Amino acid sequence: MAIILLKNVYEYTGSQQYEQYTDYFYNYTKWEFDTATRQTVTVTVPITISDPSNAENYSRPTGEMFYWECLQGTTTRRDYYHNGNGGFTYQDTPNSTSCNYTPAPLTLLVQSKTNPTSATSSDGAATLLASGGAAAYEYRLLPSGPWVGSPVFAALSQGAYSFQVRDSLGALASAQVTLAAPVPPVYGCTDRAATNYNPEANTDDGTCDYPVPMTATLPAPLTVVGNPVEAVLVSGPMGTPAAKATAEITLGEMADGSALTVNGVSLTFSLEPEAGQFYNGSTLAQALADEETITLRYAISQPSFNQVRLEALRTGSGLTPEVSASPGITWVITPGQDGLRSQAYGDWGCYVEVWACSGMFGGEVDKEGAVLLERQEKLRQPGNSYRFDLAPVLSRNLRHALFTESDRMQAYFVRYGETYTPDGQRLRRRVPVSESSVLWTMEGALPLYTLNQVTAPRLLTATPGRLRTPLHGLAYAEALYVLSGGGTVIVGGKYTAFDGTYTEEESIVQEVPGGVCRIPLQPVYTRAFALDGVKKLAVLTLTVTIQAGSASSTLGVYTLFFQKQAENMRCVVFANSMGAYDTFWMEGLPETKAKRSTEVFSRGLPAVRTSSSRSLVTRSVTLERQQVLHTGVLDRETFEWLASEMAGSPDVFLFNPITSQFSAVNISDFDLREDVAEEEYSISLAVEPGLPINTLTN
């Protein structure tokens, strides 16, 4: 606590004369500032003095600061000033260094700039903006310009400039600016990604040509063996030459501490550059040239006073520079071109690889540990379009089992890319471009399935109209596949007889979760078999709907045709070239034919044939019954399909709809009859019992 005198006044009130001295009487008033209460205290007391010269009035000058303090808990300083009348005023100064305030770092930026109008004029300008530190600021042009109070510098010509600012505490900061005069326009393609890029052009004229990137049309997420499974690649045009990678680094308005990293080599900005530091374009080029990891890969040049250019010593994408930098430093990277489409390379083309994955459908499938099933490669095709059929390799690894009702599924993915032979080499090089996500394929019978691009919800199955389905599902447990977010799938059947009457029933009601779900059609065929015994069915129409809450939508309508069966109708089931099974109804009658026995006889007993007993032995001749099947009149498409698929089938069965049993048979005679003029075609075949049937598995 302290008392500070601000003012005092002596007011004369009288005197008294004595023999040897005189007393003088005054009212003494004083104004004092109490530092504890921050208030002025006024006191008036009568006093007696013997010497009037001692009654001298006193007052601090008006506006004089007599006391200051830091406001509690802040960095604000409060200064107290005398008002001339014994009172006071005060002024607060926020962020005062007297109250332990640490000012923000002093920074300097170029707020705006004006480029000179020509390369020889000096009418450019730069305006600076300082912040932080402690005001007021002074500015100068480095390296030796005078300190001035204005942040505006005029009469500047083309070039790079550095400025410095100083605050009231002596702190310093700097900034750089580059002024460039306009250059005459050079028209051309300025896009480095274009095939006709012109490095000399500074004004784009819209003439850029771009290479066509490789595009891929890959199989649907779920496909079925038995149908074509295609991957189509369309590559870019031939003729794009190999190219070297480049990087052009431009130094702009940098602040202290600006950093530049090239391929892991870090450099910093400094007004007095040392090793690993730079100040302008020439010092940056020298700093890069001092790094062996840079000079072993790139040629270094300086196109202009504030630019540095790196050019790879060899062509190819592997030497494309990696650059990062602080604000104020810009760069343009031109990737290297491997020249895969160069005319200098021979046997150029594309390839696909099929990789099998392990995992369960609906669960997580990891590509790690995948096994390469097959690689297909094609040389250059017209239009640079390459079509690959993946069905054969998928069929070999996912074969159908005739006597099982479950569907086997296989996860796989497709990797694709470009392939070529470097000039003068015999090594075949393949460069991957991309790969698909995990795809699924499943076994399919009677090529019943045609899966399109998957969207939800939808039915993933379509039925070719030419096929005939046996009345009982044992030929194959056909199914519909539904992709949805979940709900109730309802399959309604309309069973139409040959006499035109029909029966409509709700055949299948199945709750399905989200994803792809299998709806077996066994109940449909079982019901059809029961009705056929009474009404003789001709057509089965299936309407598939899905209900999710109160919403209902029709996913598809399917029609299955049944031939009118007589006692002589036979259902032939045979393996097709895709590893699946087809069915066809044919008219069949038992016939007899002569057949010579494989044994020889001598006087009614089997004998051992020798060269000396040729005249003594005979062969027995018997009449044997065989099945001769006729298709009836066919259209040309069905005729050619049956001729190509059934004739070479390794597995042929006769299906008995009464007993629901299969009988293995061998085709002993295959007769094609065609009348092109009348457009009538038919096939007859003779079958005989084959090997006993065993359950087929993979």
Secondary structure by P-SEA (a helix, b strand, c coil): cbbbbccbbbbbccccccccbbbbbbbbbbbbbcccccbbbbbbbbbbbcccccbbbbbccccccccccccccccbbbbbbbcccccccccccccccccccccccbbbbcccccccccccccccbbbbbbcccccbbbbbcccccccccccccccccbbbbbbbbbcccccccbbbbbbbccccccccccccccccccccccccccccccccccccccccccccccccbbbbbbbccccccbbbbbbbbbbcccccbbbbbcccbbbbbbccccccccccaaaaaaaaaacaaaaacbbbbbccccbbbbbbcccccccbbbbbbcccccbbbbbbbcccccccccccccbbbbbbbbcccccccccccccccbbbbbccccccbbbbbaaaaaaaabbbbccccbbbbbbbbbbbbbbbbcccccbbbbbbcccccbbbbbbbccccccccccccccccccccccccccccccccbbbbbbbccccbbbbbbbbbcccccccccccbbbbbcccbbbbbaaaaaaaaaaaaacccccbbbbbbbbbcccbbbbcbbbbbbbccccccbbbbbbbccccbbbbbbbbbbbbbbbbbbcccccccccccccccccccbbbbbbbbbbbbbbbccccaaaaaaaaaccccccbbbbbcccccbbbbbbbcbbbbbbbccccccbbbbbbccccccccccc
